[in-house]
């Protein structure tokens, strides 16, 4: 079962421990936009998906086969 886009955004933000405002600033959108993504009212545009991908890369967040994001730690990275 694949994870939905709204779930993916919520999990990424939760992994990072960022408030909506900080998360929105990093992506270049308003906090209301993030809320709409997380509630499934809208989906990120391509440029925002690219920003999300960059944030994930910088913070070592990867996705399993189902699309569920998780953060790798240094131990995982060395194996």
Number of C-alpha atoms within 10 A of each C-alpha: 7 10 12 13 17 19 16 18 22 17 16 22 20 12 15 14 11 12 11 18 14 14 20 19 11 13 20 13 14 15 17 12 17 24 18 15 19 20 15 14 11 14 17 19 9 9 11 16 14 13 16 19 15 14 17 20 12 9 15 15 19 15 13 9 9 10 14 17 21 15 16 13 11 9 7 8 8 6 5
